[in-house]
């Protein structure tokens, strides 16, 4: 199966972390992305895309509470 490989143990997880400047963390940023962004859905994922005013791409991951969608 292709794609990125996941670390076998927790000690190597740090390699996959992004710096805080690359994350969408504020509620207002998340709301803006949902309102103004383009929505792409899959079977188990929903992605919102919007251009970033920053000089680099940013990412935010929102996980709903268990049993909610």
NORMO-V163323 format. One record per helix or strand of 2 or more residues. SS is the DSSP state (h for helix, s for strand). FROM is the first residue (numbers start at 1). LEN is the number of residues. If there is no record, write none. Layout:
ss,from,len
SS,FROM,LEN
SS,FROM,LEN
//
This chain:
ss,from,len
h,10,7
h,20,3
h,27,10
s,38,4
s,46,4
//
